[in-house]
């Protein structure tokens, strides 16, 4: 019975949430981005393909405020919305 009350043997080690688990935005740091995304969905009959820019901005906000793990946007499916590196912009024929 004495071992059941011994809390010092294990220490709590915080870890990042599992992929797909997101902490709540308790302070509303990304609320404006979320509302903009939700309005876009409503305006487009919930066709999320028409709201990809708003979705990208919302995820960037969450990453900036440590509400989700930082991931490359290309890995999150936004490769086509990324700006090309400056070296590629200059070499593009006009």
PDB file of N, CA, C and O in Angstrom:
ATOM      1  N   UNK A   1       0.819  -1.189   0.000  1.00  0.00           N
ATOM      2  CA  UNK A   1       0.000   0.000   0.000  1.00  0.00           C
ATOM      3  C   UNK A   1       0.862   1.253   0.000  1.00  0.00           C
ATOM      4  O   UNK A   1       0.455   2.278  -0.545  1.00  0.00           O
ATOM      5  N   UNK A   2       2.038   1.190   0.597  1.00  0.00           N
ATOM      6  CA  UNK A   2       2.886   2.374   0.649  1.00  0.00           C
ATOM      7  C   UNK A   2       3.384   2.779  -0.735  1.00  0.00           C
ATOM      8  O   UNK A   2       3.668   3.956  -0.961  1.00  0.00           O
ATOM      9  N   UNK A   3       3.494   1.848  -1.651  1.00  0.00           N
ATOM     10  CA  UNK A   3       3.952   2.205  -2.997  1.00  0.00           C
ATOM     11  C   UNK A   3       2.880   2.925  -3.796  1.00  0.00           C
ATOM     12  O   UNK A   3       3.207   3.660  -4.728  1.00  0.00           O
ATOM     13  N   UNK A   4       1.625   2.739  -3.465  1.00  0.00           N
ATOM     14  CA  UNK A   4       0.545   3.407  -4.195  1.00  0.00           C
ATOM     15  C   UNK A   4       0.559   4.910  -3.973  1.00  0.00           C
ATOM     16  O   UNK A   4       0.105   5.658  -4.839  1.00  0.00           O
ATOM     17  N   UNK A   5       1.054   5.361  -2.864  1.00  0.00           N
ATOM     18  CA  UNK A   5       1.075   6.787  -2.546  1.00  0.00           C
ATOM     19  C   UNK A   5       2.416   7.443  -2.884  1.00  0.00           C
ATOM     20  O   UNK A   5       2.603   8.633  -2.632  1.00  0.00           O
ATOM     21  N   UNK A   6       3.330   6.687  -3.442  1.00  0.00           N
ATOM     22  CA  UNK A   6       4.655   7.217  -3.745  1.00  0.00           C
ATOM     23  C   UNK A   6       4.654   7.819  -5.150  1.00  0.00           C
ATOM     24  O   UNK A   6       4.846   7.102  -6.132  1.00  0.00           O
ATOM     25  N   UNK A   7       4.440   9.122  -5.247  1.00  0.00           N
ATOM     26  CA  UNK A   7       4.368   9.797  -6.541  1.00  0.00           C
ATOM     27  C   UNK A   7       5.732  10.251  -7.043  1.00  0.00           C
ATOM     28  O   UNK A   7       5.858  10.661  -8.196  1.00  0.00           O
ATOM     29  N   UNK A   8       6.732  10.186  -6.212  1.00  0.00           N
ATOM     30  CA  UNK A   8       8.046  10.709  -6.595  1.00  0.00           C
ATOM     31  C   UNK A   8       8.823   9.761  -7.497  1.00  0.00           C
ATOM     32  O   UNK A   8       9.843  10.161  -8.057  1.00  0.00           O
ATOM     33  N   UNK A   9       8.384   8.539  -7.656  1.00  0.00           N
ATOM     34  CA  UNK A   9       9.143   7.606  -8.483  1.00  0.00           C
ATOM     35  C   UNK A   9       9.010   7.905  -9.969  1.00  0.00           C
ATOM     36  O   UNK A   9       9.908   7.575 -10.743  1.00  0.00           O
ATOM     37  N   UNK A  10       7.923   8.514 -10.378  1.00  0.00           N
ATOM     38  CA  UNK A  10       7.746   8.867 -11.781  1.00  0.00           C
ATOM     39  C   UNK A  10       7.622  10.377 -11.906  1.00  0.00           C
ATOM     40  O   UNK A  10       6.871  11.019 -11.171  1.00  0.00           O
ATOM     41  N   UNK A  11       8.359  10.922 -12.835  1.00  0.00           N
ATOM     42  CA  UNK A  11       8.250  12.366 -13.057  1.00  0.00           C
ATOM     43  C   UNK A  11       7.480  12.611 -14.350  1.00  0.00           C
ATOM     44  O   UNK A  11       7.584  11.847 -15.309  1.00  0.00           O
ATOM     45  N   UNK A  12       6.720  13.675 -14.354  1.00  0.00           N
ATOM     46  CA  UNK A  12       5.935  14.037 -15.527  1.00  0.00           C
ATOM     47  C   UNK A  12       6.837  14.671 -16.565  1.00  0.00           C
ATOM     48  O   UNK A  12       7.560  15.622 -16.268  1.00  0.00           O
ATOM     49  N   UNK A  13       6.798  14.153 -17.775  1.00  0.00           N
ATOM     50  CA  UNK A  13       7.577  14.719 -18.874  1.00  0.00           C
ATOM     51  C   UNK A  13       6.598  15.155 -19.959  1.00  0.00           C
ATOM     52  O   UNK A  13       5.991  14.308 -20.614  1.00  0.00           O
ATOM     53  N   UNK A  14       6.435  16.464 -20.160  1.00  0.00           N
ATOM     54  CA  UNK A  14       5.508  16.919 -21.204  1.00  0.00           C
ATOM     55  C   UNK A  14       6.011  16.521 -22.581  1.00  0.00           C
ATOM     56  O   UNK A  14       7.216  16.447 -22.821  1.00  0.00           O
ATOM     57  N   UNK A  15       5.077  16.268 -23.473  1.00  0.00           N
ATOM     58  CA  UNK A  15       5.443  15.935 -24.845  1.00  0.00           C
ATOM     59  C   UNK A  15       4.434  16.594 -25.785  1.00  0.00           C
ATOM     60  O   UNK A  15       3.319  16.936 -25.390  1.00  0.00           O
ATOM     61  N   UNK A  16       4.847  16.758 -27.007  1.00  0.00           N
ATOM     62  CA  UNK A  16       3.959  17.349 -28.015  1.00  0.00           C
ATOM     63  C   UNK A  16       2.774  16.424 -28.242  1.00  0.00           C
ATOM     64  O   UNK A  16       2.898  15.209 -28.091  1.00  0.00           O
ATOM     65  N   UNK A  17       1.622  16.987 -28.605  1.00  0.00           N
ATOM     66  CA  UNK A  17       0.463  16.124 -28.871  1.00  0.00           C
ATOM     67  C   UNK A  17       0.707  15.245 -30.090  1.00  0.00           C
ATOM     68  O   UNK A  17       1.517  15.573 -30.958  1.00  0.00           O
ATOM     69  N   UNK A  18      -0.005  14.126 -30.143  1.00  0.00           N
ATOM     70  CA  UNK A  18       0.083  13.245 -31.303  1.00  0.00           C
ATOM     71  C   UNK A  18      -0.354  13.996 -32.546  1.00  0.00           C
ATOM     72  O   UNK A  18      -1.142  14.939 -32.470  1.00  0.00           O
ATOM     73  N   UNK A  19       0.164  13.572 -33.689  1.00  0.00           N
ATOM     74  CA  UNK A  19      -0.218  14.203 -34.951  1.00  0.00           C
ATOM     75  C   UNK A  19      -1.727  14.096 -35.106  1.00  0.00           C
ATOM     76  O   UNK A  19      -2.309  13.026 -34.926  1.00  0.00           O
ATOM     77  N   UNK A  20      -2.345  15.208 -35.440  1.00  0.00           N
ATOM     78  CA  UNK A  20      -3.789  15.240 -35.577  1.00  0.00           C
ATOM     79  C   UNK A  20      -4.494  15.723 -34.324  1.00  0.00           C
ATOM     80  O   UNK A  20      -5.693  15.999 -34.361  1.00  0.00           O
ATOM     81  N   UNK A  21      -3.766  15.834 -33.205  1.00  0.00           N
ATOM     82  CA  UNK A  21      -4.335  16.366 -31.969  1.00  0.00           C
ATOM     83  C   UNK A  21      -3.892  17.808 -31.833  1.00  0.00           C
ATOM     84  O   UNK A  21      -2.702  18.107 -31.929  1.00  0.00           O
ATOM     85  N   UNK A  22      -4.839  18.703 -31.609  1.00  0.00           N
ATOM     86  CA  UNK A  22      -4.499  20.106 -31.520  1.00  0.00           C
ATOM     87  C   UNK A  22      -4.952  20.677 -30.189  1.00  0.00           C
ATOM     88  O   UNK A  22      -6.106  20.492 -29.802  1.00  0.00           O
ATOM     89  N   UNK A  23      -4.057  21.376 -29.471  1.00  0.00           N
ATOM     90  CA  UNK A  23      -4.496  22.070 -28.258  1.00  0.00           C
ATOM     91  C   UNK A  23      -5.520  23.148 -28.615  1.00  0.00           C
ATOM     92  O   UNK A  23      -5.461  23.740 -29.692  1.00  0.00           O
ATOM     93  N   UNK A  24      -6.435  23.390 -27.721  1.00  0.00           N
ATOM     94  CA  UNK A  24      -7.424  24.441 -27.936  1.00  0.00           C
ATOM     95  C   UNK A  24      -6.758  25.808 -27.915  1.00  0.00           C
ATOM     96  O   UNK A  24      -5.752  26.008 -27.234  1.00  0.00           O
ATOM     97  N   UNK A  25      -7.310  26.718 -28.644  1.00  0.00           N
ATOM     98  CA  UNK A  25      -6.812  28.099 -28.715  1.00  0.00           C
ATOM     99  C   UNK A  25      -7.501  28.896 -27.604  1.00  0.00           C
ATOM    100  O   UNK A  25      -8.387  29.706 -27.876  1.00  0.00           O
ATOM    101  N   UNK A  26      -7.090  28.664 -26.353  1.00  0.00           N
ATOM    102  CA  UNK A  26      -7.753  29.269 -25.197  1.00  0.00           C
ATOM    103  C   UNK A  26      -7.721  30.787 -25.215  1.00  0.00           C
ATOM    104  O   UNK A  26      -8.651  31.427 -24.724  1.00  0.00           O
ATOM    105  N   UNK A  27      -6.674  31.375 -25.769  1.00  0.00           N
ATOM    106  CA  UNK A  27      -6.534  32.826 -25.748  1.00  0.00           C
ATOM    107  C   UNK A  27      -7.037  33.479 -27.038  1.00  0.00           C
ATOM    108  O   UNK A  27      -6.933  34.696 -27.188  1.00  0.00           O
ATOM    109  N   UNK A  28      -7.572  32.701 -27.958  1.00  0.00           N
ATOM    110  CA  UNK A  28      -8.139  33.243 -29.190  1.00  0.00           C
ATOM    111  C   UNK A  28      -7.119  33.868 -30.116  1.00  0.00           C
ATOM    112  O   UNK A  28      -7.443  34.778 -30.879  1.00  0.00           O
ATOM    113  N   UNK A  29      -5.878  33.384 -30.054  1.00  0.00           N
ATOM    114  CA  UNK A  29      -4.812  33.974 -30.863  1.00  0.00           C
ATOM    115  C   UNK A  29      -5.056  33.802 -32.363  1.00  0.00           C
ATOM    116  O   UNK A  29      -4.604  34.624 -33.160  1.00  0.00           O
ATOM    117  N   UNK A  30      -5.751  32.762 -32.746  1.00  0.00           N
ATOM    118  CA  UNK A  30      -5.996  32.494 -34.167  1.00  0.00           C
ATOM    119  C   UNK A  30      -7.484  32.549 -34.507  1.00  0.00           C
ATOM    120  O   UNK A  30      -7.907  32.042 -35.546  1.00  0.00           O
ATOM    121  N   UNK A  31      -8.269  33.159 -33.638  1.00  0.00           N
ATOM    122  CA  UNK A  31      -9.713  33.194 -33.831  1.00  0.00           C
ATOM    123  C   UNK A  31     -10.099  33.921 -35.119  1.00  0.00           C
ATOM    124  O   UNK A  31     -10.996  33.469 -35.831  1.00  0.00           O
ATOM    125  N   UNK A  32      -9.450  35.018 -35.424  1.00  0.00           N
ATOM    126  CA  UNK A  32      -9.771  35.777 -36.639  1.00  0.00           C
ATOM    127  C   UNK A  32      -9.528  34.931 -37.880  1.00  0.00           C
ATOM    128  O   UNK A  32     -10.320  34.973 -38.821  1.00  0.00           O
ATOM    129  N   UNK A  33      -8.436  34.159 -37.895  1.00  0.00           N
ATOM    130  CA  UNK A  33      -8.136  33.294 -39.033  1.00  0.00           C
ATOM    131  C   UNK A  33      -9.168  32.178 -39.142  1.00  0.00           C
ATOM    132  O   UNK A  33      -9.594  31.822 -40.240  1.00  0.00           O
ATOM    133  N   UNK A  34      -9.565  31.629 -37.997  1.00  0.00           N
ATOM    134  CA  UNK A  34     -10.567  30.567 -37.992  1.00  0.00           C
ATOM    135  C   UNK A  34     -11.900  31.085 -38.510  1.00  0.00           C
ATOM    136  O   UNK A  34     -12.559  30.419 -39.309  1.00  0.00           O
ATOM    137  N   UNK A  35     -12.299  32.269 -38.059  1.00  0.00           N
ATOM    138  CA  UNK A  35     -13.574  32.841 -38.502  1.00  0.00           C
ATOM    139  C   UNK A  35     -13.565  33.134 -39.999  1.00  0.00           C
ATOM    140  O   UNK A  35     -14.564  32.921 -40.687  1.00  0.00           O
ATOM    141  N   UNK A  36     -12.427  33.625 -40.499  1.00  0.00           N
ATOM    142  CA  UNK A  36     -12.293  33.903 -41.925  1.00  0.00           C
ATOM    143  C   UNK A  36     -12.428  32.607 -42.735  1.00  0.00           C
ATOM    144  O   UNK A  36     -13.087  32.582 -43.774  1.00  0.00           O
ATOM    145  N   UNK A  37     -11.801  31.538 -42.249  1.00  0.00           N
ATOM    146  CA  UNK A  37     -11.880  30.238 -42.910  1.00  0.00           C
ATOM    147  C   UNK A  37     -13.307  29.696 -42.866  1.00  0.00           C
ATOM    148  O   UNK A  37     -13.814  29.207 -43.875  1.00  0.00           O
ATOM    149  N   UNK A  38     -13.958  29.780 -41.707  1.00  0.00           N
ATOM    150  CA  UNK A  38     -15.324  29.271 -41.571  1.00  0.00           C
ATOM    151  C   UNK A  38     -16.293  30.063 -42.454  1.00  0.00           C
ATOM    152  O   UNK A  38     -17.208  29.482 -43.038  1.00  0.00           O
ATOM    153  N   UNK A  39     -16.101  31.378 -42.556  1.00  0.00           N
ATOM    154  CA  UNK A  39     -16.955  32.190 -43.420  1.00  0.00           C
ATOM    155  C   UNK A  39     -16.772  31.792 -44.879  1.00  0.00           C
ATOM    156  O   UNK A  39     -17.739  31.716 -45.637  1.00  0.00           O
ATOM    157  N   UNK A  40     -15.538  31.540 -45.263  1.00  0.00           N
ATOM    158  CA  UNK A  40     -15.262  31.102 -46.635  1.00  0.00           C
ATOM    159  C   UNK A  40     -15.973  29.776 -46.913  1.00  0.00           C
ATOM    160  O   UNK A  40     -16.553  29.593 -47.984  1.00  0.00           O
ATOM    161  N   UNK A  41     -15.928  28.856 -45.953  1.00  0.00           N
ATOM    162  CA  UNK A  41     -16.627  27.580 -46.137  1.00  0.00           C
ATOM    163  C   UNK A  41     -18.129  27.790 -46.315  1.00  0.00           C
ATOM    164  O   UNK A  41     -18.743  27.196 -47.201  1.00  0.00           O
ATOM    165  N   UNK A  42     -18.713  28.635 -45.472  1.00  0.00           N
ATOM    166  CA  UNK A  42     -20.154  28.900 -45.584  1.00  0.00           C
ATOM    167  C   UNK A  42     -20.501  29.541 -46.926  1.00  0.00           C
ATOM    168  O   UNK A  42     -21.504  29.191 -47.547  1.00  0.00           O
ATOM    169  N   UNK A  43     -19.665  30.480 -47.368  1.00  0.00           N
ATOM    170  CA  UNK A  43     -19.912  31.177 -48.628  1.00  0.00           C
ATOM    171  C   UNK A  43     -19.773  30.261 -49.844  1.00  0.00           C
ATOM    172  O   UNK A  43     -20.331  30.546 -50.903  1.00  0.00           O
ATOM    173  N   UNK A  44     -19.032  29.165 -49.694  1.00  0.00           N
ATOM    174  CA  UNK A  44     -18.758  28.255 -50.807  1.00  0.00           C
ATOM    175  C   UNK A  44     -19.379  26.875 -50.604  1.00  0.00           C
ATOM    176  O   UNK A  44     -18.840  25.874 -51.075  1.00  0.00           O
ATOM    177  N   UNK A  45     -20.508  26.824 -49.907  1.00  0.00           N
ATOM    178  CA  UNK A  45     -21.232  25.563 -49.670  1.00  0.00           C
ATOM    179  C   UNK A  45     -20.320  24.476 -49.100  1.00  0.00           C
ATOM    180  O   UNK A  45     -20.440  23.304 -49.454  1.00  0.00           O
ATOM    181  N   UNK A  46     -19.414  24.878 -48.220  1.00  0.00           N
ATOM    182  CA  UNK A  46     -18.495  23.985 -47.522  1.00  0.00           C
ATOM    183  C   UNK A  46     -17.577  23.212 -48.465  1.00  0.00           C
ATOM    184  O   UNK A  46     -17.169  22.090 -48.164  1.00  0.00           O
ATOM    185  N   UNK A  47     -17.257  23.814 -49.599  1.00  0.00           N
ATOM    186  CA  UNK A  47     -16.280  23.250 -50.533  1.00  0.00           C
ATOM    187  C   UNK A  47     -14.906  23.761 -50.101  1.00  0.00           C
ATOM    188  O   UNK A  47     -14.508  24.873 -50.447  1.00  0.00           O
ATOM    189  N   UNK A  48     -14.189  22.931 -49.340  1.00  0.00           N
ATOM    190  CA  UNK A  48     -12.923  23.394 -48.757  1.00  0.00           C
ATOM    191  C   UNK A  48     -11.840  23.666 -49.799  1.00  0.00           C
ATOM    192  O   UNK A  48     -10.867  24.356 -49.493  1.00  0.00           O
ATOM    193  N   UNK A  49     -11.978  23.150 -51.010  1.00  0.00           N
ATOM    194  CA  UNK A  49     -10.967  23.417 -52.040  1.00  0.00           C
ATOM    195  C   UNK A  49     -10.948  24.898 -52.435  1.00  0.00           C
ATOM    196  O   UNK A  49      -9.946  25.389 -52.955  1.00  0.00           O
ATOM    197  N   UNK A  50     -12.042  25.600 -52.191  1.00  0.00           N
ATOM    198  CA  UNK A  50     -12.108  27.026 -52.511  1.00  0.00           C
ATOM    199  C   UNK A  50     -11.588  27.905 -51.374  1.00  0.00           C
ATOM    200  O   UNK A  50     -11.519  29.126 -51.514  1.00  0.00           O
ATOM    201  N   UNK A  51     -11.224  27.289 -50.254  1.00  0.00           N
ATOM    202  CA  UNK A  51     -10.774  28.043 -49.069  1.00  0.00           C
ATOM    203  C   UNK A  51      -9.365  27.645 -48.646  1.00  0.00           C
ATOM    204  O   UNK A  51      -9.016  27.753 -47.471  1.00  0.00           O
ATOM    205  N   UNK A  52      -8.569  27.194 -49.581  1.00  0.00           N
ATOM    206  CA  UNK A  52      -7.235  26.702 -49.240  1.00  0.00           C
ATOM    207  C   UNK A  52      -6.326  27.803 -48.704  1.00  0.00           C
ATOM    208  O   UNK A  52      -5.520  27.552 -47.809  1.00  0.00           O
ATOM    209  N   UNK A  53      -6.444  29.015 -49.236  1.00  0.00           N
ATOM    210  CA  UNK A  53      -5.599  30.119 -48.760  1.00  0.00           C
ATOM    211  C   UNK A  53      -5.926  30.427 -47.297  1.00  0.00           C
ATOM    212  O   UNK A  53      -5.020  30.619 -46.487  1.00  0.00           O
ATOM    213  N   UNK A  54      -7.210  30.473 -46.961  1.00  0.00           N
ATOM    214  CA  UNK A  54      -7.618  30.731 -45.578  1.00  0.00           C
ATOM    215  C   UNK A  54      -7.179  29.595 -44.658  1.00  0.00           C
ATOM    216  O   UNK A  54      -6.778  29.830 -43.518  1.00  0.00           O
ATOM    217  N   UNK A  55      -7.257  28.372 -45.155  1.00  0.00           N
ATOM    218  CA  UNK A  55      -6.816  27.216 -44.380  1.00  0.00           C
ATOM    219  C   UNK A  55      -5.320  27.300 -44.098  1.00  0.00           C
ATOM    220  O   UNK A  55      -4.879  27.043 -42.978  1.00  0.00           O
ATOM    221  N   UNK A  56      -4.550  27.658 -45.107  1.00  0.00           N
ATOM    222  CA  UNK A  56      -3.092  27.808 -44.965  1.00  0.00           C
ATOM    223  C   UNK A  56      -2.770  28.894 -43.934  1.00  0.00           C
ATOM    224  O   UNK A  56      -1.904  28.702 -43.080  1.00  0.00           O
ATOM    225  N   UNK A  57      -3.462  30.026 -44.013  1.00  0.00           N
ATOM    226  CA  UNK A  57      -3.215  31.115 -43.063  1.00  0.00           C
ATOM    227  C   UNK A  57      -3.554  30.691 -41.638  1.00  0.00           C
ATOM    228  O   UNK A  57      -2.838  31.040 -40.700  1.00  0.00           O
ATOM    229  N   UNK A  58      -4.632  29.945 -41.474  1.00  0.00           N
ATOM    230  CA  UNK A  58      -5.029  29.469 -40.147  1.00  0.00           C
ATOM    231  C   UNK A  58      -3.981  28.511 -39.581  1.00  0.00           C
ATOM    232  O   UNK A  58      -3.607  28.626 -38.414  1.00  0.00           O
ATOM    233  N   UNK A  59      -3.510  27.574 -40.389  1.00  0.00           N
ATOM    234  CA  UNK A  59      -2.491  26.635 -39.910  1.00  0.00           C
ATOM    235  C   UNK A  59      -1.175  27.348 -39.603  1.00  0.00           C
ATOM    236  O   UNK A  59      -0.491  26.998 -38.642  1.00  0.00           O
ATOM    237  N   UNK A  60      -0.817  28.347 -40.414  1.00  0.00           N
ATOM    238  CA  UNK A  60       0.399  29.126 -40.130  1.00  0.00           C
ATOM    239  C   UNK A  60       0.271  29.837 -38.785  1.00  0.00           C
ATOM    240  O   UNK A  60       1.225  29.875 -38.008  1.00  0.00           O
ATOM    241  N   UNK A  61      -0.908  30.402 -38.508  1.00  0.00           N
ATOM    242  CA  UNK A  61      -1.133  31.067 -37.225  1.00  0.00           C
ATOM    243  C   UNK A  61      -0.971  30.080 -36.082  1.00  0.00           C
ATOM    244  O   UNK A  61      -0.326  30.395 -35.082  1.00  0.00           O
ATOM    245  N   UNK A  62      -1.544  28.896 -36.213  1.00  0.00           N
ATOM    246  CA  UNK A  62      -1.443  27.882 -35.161  1.00  0.00           C
ATOM    247  C   UNK A  62       0.011  27.477 -34.933  1.00  0.00           C
ATOM    248  O   UNK A  62       0.428  27.281 -33.792  1.00  0.00           O
ATOM    249  N   UNK A  63       0.776  27.352 -36.003  1.00  0.00           N
ATOM    250  CA  UNK A  63       2.193  26.997 -35.849  1.00  0.00           C
ATOM    251  C   UNK A  63       2.960  28.146 -35.199  1.00  0.00           C
ATOM    252  O   UNK A  63       3.806  27.913 -34.336  1.00  0.00           O
ATOM    253  N   UNK A  64       2.674  29.376 -35.605  1.00  0.00           N
ATOM    254  CA  UNK A  64       3.355  30.546 -35.049  1.00  0.00           C
ATOM    255  C   UNK A  64       3.108  30.696 -33.553  1.00  0.00           C
ATOM    256  O   UNK A  64       3.969  31.206 -32.836  1.00  0.00           O
ATOM    257  N   UNK A  65       1.948  30.260 -33.072  1.00  0.00           N
ATOM    258  CA  UNK A  65       1.595  30.384 -31.656  1.00  0.00           C
ATOM    259  C   UNK A  65       1.748  29.072 -30.892  1.00  0.00           C
ATOM    260  O   UNK A  65       1.181  28.912 -29.811  1.00  0.00           O
ATOM    261  N   UNK A  66       2.515  28.131 -31.453  1.00  0.00           N
ATOM    262  CA  UNK A  66       2.788  26.834 -30.826  1.00  0.00           C
ATOM    263  C   UNK A  66       1.511  26.079 -30.447  1.00  0.00           C
ATOM    264  O   UNK A  66       1.479  25.393 -29.425  1.00  0.00           O
ATOM    265  N   UNK A  67       0.477  26.200 -31.251  1.00  0.00           N
ATOM    266  CA  UNK A  67      -0.752  25.453 -31.031  1.00  0.00           C
ATOM    267  C   UNK A  67      -0.757  24.161 -31.838  1.00  0.00           C
ATOM    268  O   UNK A  67      -1.681  23.354 -31.738  1.00  0.00           O
ATOM    269  N   UNK A  68       0.275  23.980 -32.628  1.00  0.00           N
ATOM    270  CA  UNK A  68       0.500  22.721 -33.331  1.00  0.00           C
ATOM    271  C   UNK A  68       1.979  22.670 -33.690  1.00  0.00           C
ATOM    272  O   UNK A  68       2.652  23.699 -33.736  1.00  0.00           O
ATOM    273  N   UNK A  69       2.473  21.474 -33.941  1.00  0.00           N
ATOM    274  CA  UNK A  69       3.879  21.317 -34.303  1.00  0.00           C
ATOM    275  C   UNK A  69       4.134  21.977 -35.651  1.00  0.00           C
ATOM    276  O   UNK A  69       3.301  21.928 -36.556  1.00  0.00           O
ATOM    277  N   UNK A  70       5.305  22.596 -35.762  1.00  0.00           N
ATOM    278  CA  UNK A  70       5.672  23.239 -37.023  1.00  0.00           C
ATOM    279  C   UNK A  70       5.932  22.164 -38.065  1.00  0.00           C
ATOM    280  O   UNK A  70       6.694  21.225 -37.836  1.00  0.00           O
ATOM    281  N   UNK A  71       5.296  22.315 -39.190  1.00  0.00           N
ATOM    282  CA  UNK A  71       5.449  21.396 -40.328  1.00  0.00           C
ATOM    283  C   UNK A  71       5.671  22.240 -41.573  1.00  0.00           C
ATOM    284  O   UNK A  71       5.137  23.344 -41.676  1.00  0.00           O
ATOM    285  N   UNK A  72       6.452  21.732 -42.520  1.00  0.00           N
ATOM    286  CA  UNK A  72       6.569  22.460 -43.785  1.00  0.00           C
ATOM    287  C   UNK A  72       5.198  22.497 -44.469  1.00  0.00           C
ATOM    288  O   UNK A  72       4.492  21.489 -44.503  1.00  0.00           O
ATOM    289  N   UNK A  73       4.830  23.638 -45.002  1.00  0.00           N
ATOM    290  CA  UNK A  73       3.523  23.771 -45.643  1.00  0.00           C
ATOM    291  C   UNK A  73       3.378  22.854 -46.853  1.00  0.00           C
ATOM    292  O   UNK A  73       2.268  22.439 -47.189  1.00  0.00           O
ATOM    293  N   UNK A  74       4.477  22.542 -47.497  1.00  0.00           N
ATOM    294  CA  UNK A  74       4.421  21.605 -48.612  1.00  0.00           C
ATOM    295  C   UNK A  74       3.931  20.240 -48.118  1.00  0.00           C
ATOM    296  O   UNK A  74       3.184  19.550 -48.812  1.00  0.00           O
ATOM    297  N   UNK A  75       4.354  19.871 -46.936  1.00  0.00           N
ATOM    298  CA  UNK A  75       3.972  18.580 -46.357  1.00  0.00           C
ATOM    299  C   UNK A  75       2.494  18.565 -45.952  1.00  0.00           C
ATOM    300  O   UNK A  75       1.887  17.499 -45.847  1.00  0.00           O
ATOM    301  N   UNK A  76       1.927  19.734 -45.728  1.00  0.00           N
ATOM    302  CA  UNK A  76       0.520  19.837 -45.346  1.00  0.00           C
ATOM    303  C   UNK A  76      -0.389  20.005 -46.567  1.00  0.00           C
ATOM    304  O   UNK A  76      -1.593  20.218 -46.419  1.00  0.00           O
ATOM    305  N   UNK A  77       0.179  19.909 -47.768  1.00  0.00           N
ATOM    306  CA  UNK A  77      -0.628  19.959 -48.980  1.00  0.00           C
ATOM    307  C   UNK A  77      -0.758  21.322 -49.613  1.00  0.00           C
ATOM    308  O   UNK A  77      -1.658  21.541 -50.424  1.00  0.00           O
ATOM    309  N   UNK A  78       0.131  22.259 -49.258  1.00  0.00           N
ATOM    310  CA  UNK A  78       0.037  23.620 -49.795  1.00  0.00           C
ATOM    311  C   UNK A  78       1.203  23.958 -50.720  1.00  0.00           C
ATOM    312  O   UNK A  78       1.550  25.129 -50.875  1.00  0.00           O
ATOM    313  N   UNK A  79       1.808  22.948 -51.334  1.00  0.00           N
ATOM    314  CA  UNK A  79       2.966  23.184 -52.200  1.00  0.00           C
ATOM    315  C   UNK A  79       2.628  24.147 -53.333  1.00  0.00           C
ATOM    316  O   UNK A  79       3.450  24.990 -53.694  1.00  0.00           O
ATOM    317  N   UNK A  80       1.421  24.031 -53.900  1.00  0.00           N
ATOM    318  CA  UNK A  80       1.033  24.893 -55.013  1.00  0.00           C
ATOM    319  C   UNK A  80       0.777  26.334 -54.591  1.00  0.00           C
ATOM    320  O   UNK A  80       0.722  27.218 -55.445  1.00  0.00           O
ATOM    321  N   UNK A  81       0.619  26.591 -53.292  1.00  0.00           N
ATOM    322  CA  UNK A  81       0.381  27.958 -52.812  1.00  0.00           C
ATOM    323  C   UNK A  81       1.656  28.639 -52.318  1.00  0.00           C
ATOM    324  O   UNK A  81       1.626  29.796 -51.897  1.00  0.00           O
ATOM    325  N   UNK A  82       2.758  27.927 -52.370  1.00  0.00           N
ATOM    326  CA  UNK A  82       4.011  28.470 -51.859  1.00  0.00           C
ATOM    327  C   UNK A  82       4.664  29.361 -52.917  1.00  0.00           C
ATOM    328  O   UNK A  82       4.584  29.088 -54.115  1.00  0.00           O
ATOM    329  N   UNK A  83       5.311  30.433 -52.450  1.00  0.00           N
ATOM    330  CA  UNK A  83       6.060  31.304 -53.348  1.00  0.00           C
ATOM    331  C   UNK A  83       7.325  30.574 -53.784  1.00  0.00           C
ATOM    332  O   UNK A  83       7.989  29.958 -52.951  1.00  0.00           O
ATOM    333  N   UNK A  84       7.674  30.627 -55.062  1.00  0.00           N
ATOM    334  CA  UNK A  84       8.927  29.999 -55.483  1.00  0.00           C
ATOM    335  C   UNK A  84      10.107  30.763 -54.899  1.00  0.00           C
ATOM    336  O   UNK A  84      10.004  31.967 -54.667  1.00  0.00           O
ATOM    337  N   UNK A  85      11.220  30.088 -54.659  1.00  0.00           N
ATOM    338  CA  UNK A  85      12.410  30.788 -54.161  1.00  0.00           C
ATOM    339  C   UNK A  85      12.829  31.882 -55.135  1.00  0.00           C
ATOM    340  O   UNK A  85      12.609  31.745 -56.339  1.00  0.00           O
ATOM    341  N   UNK A  86      13.431  32.971 -54.641  1.00  0.00           N
ATOM    342  CA  UNK A  86      13.818  34.096 -55.505  1.00  0.00           C
ATOM    343  C   UNK A  86      14.676  33.684 -56.688  1.00  0.00           C
ATOM    344  O   UNK A  86      14.553  34.282 -57.758  1.00  0.00           O
ATOM    345  N   UNK A  87      15.540  32.688 -56.541  1.00  0.00           N
ATOM    346  CA  UNK A  87      16.400  32.273 -57.645  1.00  0.00           C
ATOM    347  C   UNK A  87      15.574  31.710 -58.796  1.00  0.00           C
ATOM    348  O   UNK A  87      15.961  31.860 -59.955  1.00  0.00           O
ATOM    349  N   UNK A  88      14.442  31.064 -58.504  1.00  0.00           N
ATOM    350  CA  UNK A  88      13.593  30.505 -59.552  1.00  0.00           C
ATOM    351  C   UNK A  88      12.759  31.601 -60.221  1.00  0.00           C
ATOM    352  O   UNK A  88      12.466  31.510 -61.413  1.00  0.00           O
ATOM    353  N   UNK A  89      12.381  32.619 -59.478  1.00  0.00           N
ATOM    354  CA  UNK A  89      11.592  33.719 -60.047  1.00  0.00           C
ATOM    355  C   UNK A  89      12.380  34.438 -61.130  1.00  0.00           C
ATOM    356  O   UNK A  89      11.832  34.802 -62.170  1.00  0.00           O
ATOM    357  N   UNK A  90      13.679  34.640 -60.880  1.00  0.00           N
ATOM    358  CA  UNK A  90      14.518  35.373 -61.828  1.00  0.00           C
ATOM    359  C   UNK A  90      14.775  34.585 -63.088  1.00  0.00           C
ATOM    360  O   UNK A  90      14.921  35.174 -64.159  1.00  0.00           O
ATOM    361  N   UNK A  91      14.837  33.245 -62.994  1.00  0.00           N
ATOM    362  CA  UNK A  91      15.168  32.418 -64.142  1.00  0.00           C
ATOM    363  C   UNK A  91      13.961  32.056 -64.998  1.00  0.00           C
ATOM    364  O   UNK A  91      14.110  31.432 -66.049  1.00  0.00           O
ATOM    365  N   UNK A  92      12.775  32.442 -64.560  1.00  0.00           N
ATOM    366  CA  UNK A  92      11.552  32.142 -65.319  1.00  0.00           C
ATOM    367  C   UNK A  92      11.503  32.998 -66.578  1.00  0.00           C
ATOM    368  O   UNK A  92      11.569  34.225 -66.500  1.00  0.00           O
ATOM    369  N   UNK A  93      11.385  32.344 -67.759  1.00  0.00           N
ATOM    370  CA  UNK A  93      11.330  33.145 -69.005  1.00  0.00           C
ATOM    371  C   UNK A  93      10.020  33.912 -69.106  1.00  0.00           C
ATOM    372  O   UNK A  93       8.978  33.444 -68.647  1.00  0.00           O
ATOM    373  N   UNK A  94      10.083  35.092 -69.709  1.00  0.00           N
ATOM    374  CA  UNK A  94       8.914  35.949 -69.846  1.00  0.00           C
ATOM    375  C   UNK A  94       8.510  36.097 -71.264  1.00  0.00           C
ATOM    376  O   UNK A  94       7.537  36.791 -71.560  1.00  0.00           O
TER     377      UNK A  94
END
